[in-house]
Amino acid sequence: MQIVARAIKGWTILDLSGDIDLAHSPAMRKALLGEIKEKRIPKVFLNLKNVRYIDSSGIASLVEGLKASRDQGSRLILYGLSTSVREVMQLSRLQKIFEIYEDEEQALAS
Amino acid sequence: MVLRFGVKVPSGRTSTKQGVYPSCGRCAFHSELLLKLQLESNPQALGLVRAAVERATELLHFPEEESRAIVRSVDEALANVIRHAYQGKSGQPIEVTCRHLHGTQNEVCTTGLEIVLQDSGVPADPRKMKGRSLDELRPGGLGLHFMRQSMDEVEFSRKKGKNQLRLVKYLAPAASAAASEGE
């Protein structure tokens, strides 16, 4: 899995690619919580367009990030979910809990 | 309702969670070994197992959505072995066996994929295998829920000092017929 951070308008976009599983979710968690809790970025976007797979440990990290963003009064926004990732969000009944957009343009305009 | 081979269904037909299957007219019950993997409790191995199981589902003509569900279930099961049975300790043995199930009973048949995971870790605690309510927003506890949502059979057992998890997914009738023709 790869994580690339981009800064736009004082916000952060984390471009994720590959598989987010037990081996790689700790790296995503660290990057995500670093932006939310340490840097206190008001809007953090996760670009999941190139994520082929996410497991329950990845979902747990996203939930942790969401809770941290709520605590900080900031926003965590997801976009570009593949069919596989969307299925896992639905199975977890989280698709209505997270802010989810189709693409980057819609996400940035939100 | 879940089919268990060798159990007669009162209606005289073979039934599964997904329906009644027409007979291919030539098969008796058999279980064919597709894949046997011996690996260590290293999270880096998960990607390899996912790829192998995905290929097994393709061989049996599972639809893409069901293939993803099977792969997800095996991945979650393995992650649970690494995290709970071996408590994160790497280098411990895990065996993954995939079998093609094909059976006929009362002139109807079905086919499916059985995946058995075996480990020598601490005994699984049945009290912790109930999953959790999804109404609560908190990290963790989803793996078992994914397995139960996706698979037709999920069975835990402890045999000869080893944990064994058996996962089975049956093919829907149309795909089942295609799998039989492809043999």
Interface residues (C-beta under 8 A of the other chain):
Chain A: D19 D21 L22 A23 Y53 D55 S56 S57 I59 A60 S61 V63 E64 L66 K67 T83 S84 E87 V88 L91 S92 R93 I97
Chain B: P43 Q44 L46 G47 R50 E65 R68 A69 R72 D75 E76 A79 I82 R83 L134 D135 L137 R138 P139 G140 G141 L142 G143 H145 F146 Q149 S150
